[in-house]
């Protein structure tokens, strides 16, 4: 199996098994290793166990095989850490909460009947935890946004979208300057959109909606605008600058794959492309892109999609953590790519890399 290509822009310091899921402001990193949660305060040199998600005997048995884990999507998908070392975590099986040091996290109480587990979790003011439902197949009922004000012990629905108005919620981001949340929704037709949810979780309104250029998962907050790369298989993906007041969208450049992950590491912005084959996304390479200004980008690392079919064994991705770090240490993981599948790499940007 060939090794990934680094393009001379990332100097790799270390590599270890697992999937990075969260970066905190002080540089603390969190890794998911199957159902285990690990934490590092020294740029990934050493790791300590935090807790674990409960898992069925089937999922426990699957941990012997990386392919079985990929087939079952057995991974920690979302994680937030609260101010008193409580954690809320999400997987395909649901939402769980507890404290660092607990042997296993417990299931959250989610009001409103059966729910769809989220793609991302967000920590807002006062340790409020917010998320929106995410589903891989077209929903047959309304999609909801949930929030918890008790450290994840219980969640209540705070907004329900009109039936058929959104496919699912990709992400929710807190805007410290404007003091509200941004809700990023997808997927097709009139469904994609970016809207505002008030800090008290009582009011919601769309800023933009109904085009693939508004289909985003991760976004960078640049004060008066959001900058994000699109996540679409229907059009050529691109980098969009969106004015927070007017909704004016400016396309800054193209990318050769859908973009699901984004994170800031100190003065470096990072996003990555996923190998999601379609008539407009033909690249066989997942690429990590880096920037100093969120507008001009250069490739920092890339890896080819492996030979296993994506329908069953996942798209090829360079995975970046949620959150952001003030340390300029770049951390990313491989999913369904040659040489890095199921592993995490830690490195720094090499000097002299030029935007393209």
VEXDREN-2710 file (C-alpha; in Angstrom, 1 decimal):
% VEXDREN-2710
k/r/px/py/pz
1/UNK/0.0/0.0/0.0
2/UNK/1.4/3.4/-1.0
3/UNK/2.0/6.2/1.5
4/UNK/0.1/9.4/1.3
5/UNK/1.8/12.4/-0.4
6/UNK/2.7/15.4/1.7
7/UNK/3.5/17.8/-1.1
8/UNK/6.3/19.3/1.0
9/UNK/3.9/21.6/2.9
10/UNK/3.4/19.6/6.1
11/UNK/6.2/18.3/8.3
12/UNK/4.9/15.3/10.0
13/UNK/6.0/14.8/13.6
14/UNK/4.0/11.7/14.6
15/UNK/1.3/9.3/13.7
16/UNK/-1.0/7.1/15.8
17/UNK/-4.2/5.0/15.5
18/UNK/-7.5/6.8/15.9
19/UNK/-9.6/9.6/14.6
20/UNK/-9.2/13.2/15.8
21/UNK/-12.6/14.7/16.8
22/UNK/-12.0/17.9/18.8
23/UNK/-9.4/20.6/19.2
24/UNK/-9.7/23.1/22.0
25/UNK/-8.4/26.7/22.2
26/UNK/-5.4/25.8/24.4
27/UNK/-4.3/23.1/22.1
28/UNK/-5.8/20.1/23.9
29/UNK/-6.7/17.4/21.4
30/UNK/-9.3/14.7/21.6
31/UNK/-9.1/11.4/19.7
32/UNK/-11.7/8.7/19.1
33/UNK/-10.3/5.2/19.0
34/UNK/-13.3/3.1/18.1
35/UNK/-15.6/3.9/21.1
36/UNK/-12.8/5.2/23.4
37/UNK/-12.2/8.9/24.0
38/UNK/-8.5/9.9/24.5
39/UNK/-7.1/13.3/25.4
40/UNK/-3.6/14.9/24.8
41/UNK/-2.3/18.2/26.2
42/UNK/1.2/18.0/24.5
43/UNK/0.5/18.0/20.8
44/UNK/-0.2/14.3/20.6
45/UNK/2.9/13.0/22.3
46/UNK/1.1/11.3/25.1
47/UNK/-2.6/10.4/25.6
48/UNK/-4.8/9.7/28.5
49/UNK/-8.2/7.9/28.5
50/UNK/-11.2/10.1/29.1
51/UNK/-14.1/7.7/28.9
52/UNK/-15.9/5.6/26.3
53/UNK/-19.3/5.3/24.5
54/UNK/-21.4/2.3/25.3
55/UNK/-21.4/-0.3/22.5
56/UNK/-23.3/-3.4/21.6
57/UNK/-21.6/-6.9/21.5
58/UNK/-21.6/-6.6/17.7
59/UNK/-19.8/-3.3/17.7
60/UNK/-17.3/-4.5/20.3
61/UNK/-16.6/-7.5/18.1
62/UNK/-16.2/-5.3/15.0
63/UNK/-13.3/-3.4/16.7
64/UNK/-11.0/-6.3/15.8
65/UNK/-11.4/-5.3/12.1
66/UNK/-10.9/-1.8/10.6
67/UNK/-13.1/-2.8/7.7
68/UNK/-15.9/-3.9/10.0
69/UNK/-15.7/-0.6/11.8
70/UNK/-16.0/1.2/8.5
71/UNK/-18.9/-0.9/7.4
72/UNK/-20.8/-0.2/10.6
73/UNK/-19.6/3.5/10.8
74/UNK/-18.4/2.6/14.3
75/UNK/-16.7/5.8/15.3
76/UNK/-17.2/8.8/17.5
77/UNK/-18.7/11.4/15.2
78/UNK/-19.1/14.5/17.5
79/UNK/-17.7/15.7/20.8
80/UNK/-17.8/18.7/23.1
81/UNK/-16.1/19.3/26.4
82/UNK/-17.9/21.6/28.9
83/UNK/-16.3/23.9/31.5
84/UNK/-16.4/21.4/34.4
85/UNK/-14.9/18.5/32.4
86/UNK/-18.3/17.1/31.4
87/UNK/-18.5/15.6/27.9
88/UNK/-21.2/15.2/25.4
89/UNK/-20.5/12.8/22.5
90/UNK/-22.4/11.5/19.5
91/UNK/-22.2/8.4/17.3
92/UNK/-24.5/6.6/14.9
93/UNK/-26.1/5.1/18.0
94/UNK/-27.1/8.3/19.7
95/UNK/-26.0/11.0/22.1
96/UNK/-24.2/10.3/25.4
97/UNK/-22.9/12.4/28.4
98/UNK/-20.7/12.1/31.5
99/UNK/-17.6/13.3/33.1
100/UNK/-13.9/12.7/32.3
101/UNK/-12.9/9.6/34.2
102/UNK/-16.2/7.8/33.9
103/UNK/-15.8/4.3/32.6
104/UNK/-18.6/4.8/30.1
105/UNK/-20.8/7.7/29.2
106/UNK/-24.5/7.4/29.7
107/UNK/-27.3/8.0/27.2
108/UNK/-28.8/11.5/27.1
109/UNK/-32.6/11.9/27.6
110/UNK/-33.9/13.4/24.4
111/UNK/-37.4/14.7/24.5
112/UNK/-39.8/14.5/21.6
113/UNK/-39.6/10.9/20.6
114/UNK/-37.1/9.0/18.4
115/UNK/-34.4/11.3/17.1
116/UNK/-31.7/11.2/14.4
117/UNK/-28.2/11.5/15.8
118/UNK/-26.2/14.6/14.8
119/UNK/-23.2/15.1/12.5
120/UNK/-21.8/17.8/14.8
121/UNK/-22.3/19.1/18.4
122/UNK/-21.8/22.7/19.4
123/UNK/-21.0/24.3/22.7
124/UNK/-22.7/27.7/23.2
125/UNK/-22.7/30.2/26.0
126/UNK/-23.2/28.9/29.5
127/UNK/-22.3/25.4/28.4
128/UNK/-25.5/25.1/26.3
129/UNK/-25.1/22.2/23.9
130/UNK/-26.9/22.5/20.5
131/UNK/-27.3/20.1/17.6
132/UNK/-29.5/19.4/14.6
133/UNK/-30.7/16.0/13.3
134/UNK/-28.7/14.4/10.5
135/UNK/-29.9/11.5/8.3
136/UNK/-28.3/9.7/5.4
137/UNK/-31.6/8.9/3.7
138/UNK/-34.3/11.3/2.8
139/UNK/-36.4/12.0/5.9
140/UNK/-40.1/11.3/6.1
141/UNK/-40.8/13.7/8.9
142/UNK/-39.7/17.1/10.1
143/UNK/-36.0/17.8/11.1
144/UNK/-35.4/19.4/14.5
145/UNK/-32.8/21.4/16.4
146/UNK/-32.2/20.3/20.0
147/UNK/-30.5/22.0/23.0
148/UNK/-29.4/21.1/26.5
149/UNK/-28.8/23.5/29.4
150/UNK/-27.9/20.8/32.0
151/UNK/-24.6/19.5/30.6
152/UNK/-26.1/17.0/28.2
153/UNK/-28.3/15.1/30.7
154/UNK/-31.4/16.1/28.7
155/UNK/-32.2/17.7/25.4
156/UNK/-35.3/19.4/24.3
157/UNK/-36.4/20.4/20.7
158/UNK/-36.0/24.2/20.2
159/UNK/-36.8/24.5/16.6
160/UNK/-38.6/22.4/14.0
161/UNK/-38.2/23.0/10.3
162/UNK/-41.1/22.8/8.0
163/UNK/-41.6/19.4/6.5
164/UNK/-39.4/19.0/3.4
165/UNK/-37.6/22.3/3.9
166/UNK/-34.3/20.8/4.8
167/UNK/-32.8/17.3/4.3
168/UNK/-30.7/17.5/7.5
169/UNK/-28.6/19.8/9.6
170/UNK/-24.9/19.7/8.9
171/UNK/-23.6/21.9/11.7
172/UNK/-24.4/24.7/14.1
173/UNK/-21.8/27.4/14.9
174/UNK/-21.8/30.0/17.7
175/UNK/-21.0/33.6/16.6
176/UNK/-19.4/35.3/19.6
177/UNK/-19.5/38.8/17.9
178/UNK/-23.1/38.8/16.8
179/UNK/-24.3/36.6/19.7
180/UNK/-26.3/34.1/17.9
181/UNK/-25.9/30.7/16.2
182/UNK/-25.5/29.9/12.5
183/UNK/-27.4/26.8/11.3
184/UNK/-26.0/25.1/8.2
185/UNK/-28.4/22.8/6.5
186/UNK/-28.6/20.7/3.3
187/UNK/-28.9/19.1/0.8
188/UNK/-30.7/19.4/-2.6
189/UNK/-33.1/21.7/-4.5
190/UNK/-34.4/24.4/-2.1
191/UNK/-33.1/22.5/1.0
192/UNK/-29.5/24.0/1.4
193/UNK/-29.4/27.1/3.6
194/UNK/-27.6/29.1/6.2
195/UNK/-29.8/30.7/9.0
196/UNK/-29.6/32.5/12.3
197/UNK/-30.8/31.0/15.6
198/UNK/-31.1/33.4/18.5
199/UNK/-28.9/33.0/21.6
200/UNK/-32.1/32.2/23.6
201/UNK/-33.0/29.5/21.0
202/UNK/-36.4/31.1/20.5
203/UNK/-36.1/32.7/17.0
204/UNK/-34.8/31.4/13.7
205/UNK/-34.6/33.0/10.3
206/UNK/-32.8/32.1/7.0
207/UNK/-30.1/34.4/5.7
208/UNK/-29.7/32.5/2.4
209/UNK/-31.4/29.4/1.0
210/UNK/-32.1/27.2/-2.0
211/UNK/-28.7/26.9/-3.9
212/UNK/-25.8/24.5/-3.8
213/UNK/-23.5/27.4/-3.0
214/UNK/-25.2/27.6/0.4
215/UNK/-24.5/23.9/1.2
216/UNK/-21.8/24.0/3.9
217/UNK/-20.6/21.9/6.8
218/UNK/-17.7/23.8/8.3
219/UNK/-17.2/27.6/8.2
220/UNK/-14.6/30.2/9.3
221/UNK/-15.9/33.3/11.1
222/UNK/-14.0/36.3/9.8
223/UNK/-16.1/38.9/11.7
224/UNK/-18.3/40.4/9.0
225/UNK/-18.4/37.3/6.9
226/UNK/-18.4/33.5/6.9
227/UNK/-15.9/31.7/4.6
228/UNK/-16.6/28.1/3.8
229/UNK/-16.1/25.5/1.1
230/UNK/-19.1/23.8/-0.3
231/UNK/-20.1/20.1/0.1
232/UNK/-21.9/19.1/-3.0
233/UNK/-21.8/16.3/-5.6
234/UNK/-24.0/18.3/-8.0
235/UNK/-21.7/21.3/-8.9
236/UNK/-18.0/22.1/-8.9
237/UNK/-17.2/22.8/-5.2
238/UNK/-15.8/26.2/-4.3
239/UNK/-14.8/28.5/-1.6
240/UNK/-17.5/31.0/-0.7
241/UNK/-17.3/34.3/1.2
242/UNK/-20.8/35.1/2.7
243/UNK/-21.6/38.6/4.0
244/UNK/-23.3/38.1/7.4
245/UNK/-25.7/41.0/6.9
246/UNK/-26.7/41.1/3.3
247/UNK/-26.2/37.4/2.4
248/UNK/-24.1/38.4/-0.6
249/UNK/-22.0/35.3/-1.7
250/UNK/-18.7/35.7/-3.5
251/UNK/-17.0/32.6/-5.0
252/UNK/-13.3/32.8/-4.4
253/UNK/-11.9/29.7/-6.0
254/UNK/-12.8/26.1/-7.0
255/UNK/-12.0/22.8/-5.2
256/UNK/-11.9/19.3/-6.8
257/UNK/-14.0/17.6/-4.2
258/UNK/-16.7/18.1/-1.6
259/UNK/-15.6/19.8/1.6
260/UNK/-16.8/18.4/5.0
261/UNK/-14.1/19.3/7.5
262/UNK/-12.6/22.7/8.5
263/UNK/-10.5/23.8/11.5
264/UNK/-8.2/26.7/12.5
265/UNK/-4.8/25.9/14.0
266/UNK/-3.3/29.2/15.3
267/UNK/-2.7/31.3/12.3
268/UNK/-3.4/28.5/9.9
269/UNK/-6.8/27.8/8.4
270/UNK/-7.3/24.2/7.2
271/UNK/-10.0/22.5/5.2
272/UNK/-10.1/19.2/3.3
273/UNK/-11.7/17.6/0.3
274/UNK/-13.4/14.3/0.2
275/UNK/-13.4/11.7/-2.6
276/UNK/-17.1/11.6/-3.4
277/UNK/-17.3/10.4/-7.0
278/UNK/-19.8/12.3/-9.3
279/UNK/-19.8/13.7/-12.8
280/UNK/-18.3/17.0/-11.4
281/UNK/-16.1/15.5/-8.6
282/UNK/-13.7/13.1/-10.4
283/UNK/-10.5/13.4/-8.3
284/UNK/-9.2/10.2/-6.6
285/UNK/-7.3/12.3/-4.0
286/UNK/-8.4/13.6/-0.7
287/UNK/-6.5/16.8/0.0
288/UNK/-5.7/18.9/3.1
289/UNK/-5.7/22.6/2.1
290/UNK/-4.0/25.4/4.2
291/UNK/-4.2/29.1/4.2
292/UNK/-3.1/32.2/6.2
293/UNK/-6.0/34.4/5.3
294/UNK/-8.8/31.9/4.4
295/UNK/-8.8/33.1/0.8
296/UNK/-5.5/31.9/-0.7
297/UNK/-4.8/28.2/-0.3
298/UNK/-2.1/25.7/-0.9
299/UNK/-2.2/21.8/-0.6
300/UNK/-0.5/20.6/2.5
301/UNK/-1.2/16.8/2.3
302/UNK/-3.0/14.4/0.1
303/UNK/-3.9/10.8/0.0
304/UNK/-5.5/8.6/-2.6
305/UNK/-8.9/6.8/-2.0
306/UNK/-8.3/3.2/-1.2
307/UNK/-9.7/0.2/-3.1
308/UNK/-12.7/-0.5/-1.0
309/UNK/-16.1/0.6/-2.4
310/UNK/-17.3/3.9/-0.8
311/UNK/-21.0/2.8/-0.6
312/UNK/-20.1/0.3/2.0
313/UNK/-16.7/1.4/3.3
314/UNK/-16.9/5.2/3.4
315/UNK/-15.7/8.0/1.1
316/UNK/-12.1/8.8/1.2
317/UNK/-11.5/11.8/3.5
318/UNK/-8.9/13.8/5.3
319/UNK/-10.7/14.3/8.7
320/UNK/-10.2/17.5/10.7
321/UNK/-11.3/18.1/14.3
322/UNK/-14.2/20.3/15.3
323/UNK/-13.4/23.4/17.3
324/UNK/-10.2/25.5/16.9
325/UNK/-6.8/25.7/18.5
326/UNK/-4.5/28.6/19.2
327/UNK/-1.5/26.4/18.6
328/UNK/-0.1/26.1/15.1
329/UNK/0.0/22.3/15.2
330/UNK/-2.0/20.7/12.4
331/UNK/-3.8/17.4/13.3
332/UNK/-5.8/15.3/10.8
333/UNK/-6.9/11.8/10.3
334/UNK/-7.4/9.5/7.3
335/UNK/-10.7/7.8/6.4
336/UNK/-10.7/5.2/3.5
337/UNK/-7.5/6.6/2.1
338/UNK/-4.2/4.7/1.3
339/UNK/-1.6/4.8/4.0
340/UNK/-3.6/6.7/6.7
341/UNK/-6.9/5.0/7.1
342/UNK/-7.9/4.9/10.7
343/UNK/-4.9/6.9/11.8
344/UNK/-4.1/10.4/12.9
345/UNK/-1.1/12.5/11.9
346/UNK/0.4/15.5/13.7
347/UNK/2.6/18.1/12.0
348/UNK/3.5/21.7/11.3
349/UNK/3.4/23.7/8.1
350/UNK/6.7/23.8/6.3
351/UNK/8.0/27.2/5.4
352/UNK/7.9/28.5/1.9
353/UNK/4.6/26.9/0.8
354/UNK/2.8/29.1/-1.7
355/UNK/-0.9/29.6/-2.3
356/UNK/-2.3/28.4/-5.6
END
